[in-house]
Every structure is written in structure tokens, then in C-alpha cells.
């Protein structure tokens, strides 16, 4: 049976400050992306109503582009990280 100190070294707790540079950068990027898209989602209905006064198709297309942009950012980031891991 292992001592408590060896168990703590072997299985560090995630909230005990164990975060490498890549994990921290990923967290910061995710927070910024979520914050910016959150602000955009807050104003999305107002923008869509304004565009809808000109064209309902344009308003719908803007909504679709907004949602696709949200997922595209994460897809591109994951693709970039996979490419950088191979180096």
C-alpha cells in the first residue's frame, strides 16, 4: 500500500494548481471565445429584427452564419492544436 504522499504525487487534484501552459492557454482562449460569442448572442435578436425589417431571408441567414461561426472557431482551434501536436 502506498503512502498518502505518494498517492497525492501520483494522482494530483485538478484544482491544486496543476495546470501546464497549453491547458492554461486553451482555457483562456475558450473563455474569450465564449465571452465574445455570448455578447454577440445577447444582441443577436436585436440585429435579426433590424435585418428582418429589410429582408427576412437576410435575418435568417445572419442567424445561421452566427451559429456556424461559433462552431467553426472551435473546429479551427482544435484543428490547429492537432497540427501543432505533431511537431
C-alpha positions as CSV (number, residue, x, y, z in Angstrom):
1,X,0.0,0.0,0.0
2,X,1.3,3.4,-0.9
3,X,1.7,6.2,1.5
4,X,-0.5,9.3,1.3
5,X,2.3,11.5,-0.1
6,X,2.9,9.0,-3.0
7,X,-0.8,8.9,-3.8
8,X,-1.0,12.6,-4.0
9,X,2.0,12.9,-6.2
10,X,0.7,10.1,-8.5
11,X,-2.9,11.5,-8.7
12,X,-2.8,15.3,-8.4
13,X,-6.0,17.0,-7.8
14,X,-7.1,19.3,-10.7
15,X,-7.9,22.3,-8.5
16,X,-4.5,22.2,-6.7
17,X,-2.7,24.5,-9.2
18,X,-1.6,21.7,-11.6
19,X,-2.0,23.4,-14.9
20,X,0.5,23.4,-17.7
21,X,1.0,26.2,-20.2
22,X,-1.1,24.5,-23.0
23,X,-4.0,23.9,-20.7
24,X,-4.0,27.4,-19.4
25,X,-3.8,28.9,-22.9
26,X,-6.7,26.7,-24.0
27,X,-8.8,27.8,-21.0
28,X,-8.0,31.5,-21.7
29,X,-8.9,31.1,-25.4
30,X,-12.2,29.2,-24.6
31,X,-13.2,31.9,-22.1
32,X,-12.6,34.7,-24.6
33,X,-14.5,32.9,-27.3
34,X,-17.4,32.1,-25.1
35,X,-17.5,35.7,-23.8
36,X,-17.4,37.3,-27.3
37,X,-20.0,34.9,-28.7
38,X,-22.1,35.4,-25.5
39,X,-22.2,39.1,-26.1
40,X,-23.0,38.5,-29.7
41,X,-25.8,36.1,-28.8
42,X,-27.2,38.7,-26.4
43,X,-27.5,41.2,-29.3
44,X,-28.4,38.7,-31.9
45,X,-32.3,39.1,-31.6
46,X,-31.9,42.9,-32.0
47,X,-29.7,42.6,-35.0
48,X,-32.0,40.0,-36.6
49,X,-35.1,42.1,-36.0
50,X,-33.3,45.1,-37.6
51,X,-32.3,43.0,-40.6
52,X,-35.7,41.4,-40.7
53,X,-37.2,44.9,-41.5
54,X,-35.2,44.8,-44.7
55,X,-35.4,41.1,-45.5
56,X,-36.5,38.0,-43.6
57,X,-34.1,35.9,-45.6
58,X,-31.2,38.1,-44.7
59,X,-32.1,37.9,-41.0
60,X,-32.3,34.1,-41.1
61,X,-29.0,33.9,-43.0
62,X,-27.4,36.1,-40.3
63,X,-28.6,33.8,-37.6
64,X,-27.3,30.7,-39.4
65,X,-23.9,32.4,-40.1
66,X,-23.6,33.4,-36.4
67,X,-24.2,29.8,-35.2
68,X,-21.8,28.4,-37.9
69,X,-19.1,30.9,-36.9
70,X,-19.4,29.8,-33.2
71,X,-18.8,26.1,-34.1
72,X,-16.2,27.0,-36.8
73,X,-14.0,28.8,-34.3
74,X,-13.8,25.8,-32.0
75,X,-13.3,23.4,-35.0
76,X,-10.4,25.6,-36.4
77,X,-8.8,25.8,-33.0
78,X,-8.9,22.0,-32.5
79,X,-7.5,21.5,-36.0
80,X,-4.7,23.9,-35.3
81,X,-3.9,22.2,-32.0
82,X,-3.8,18.8,-33.6
83,X,-1.4,20.1,-36.3
84,X,0.8,21.7,-33.6
85,X,0.9,18.5,-31.5
86,X,2.5,16.6,-34.4
87,X,5.6,18.9,-34.4
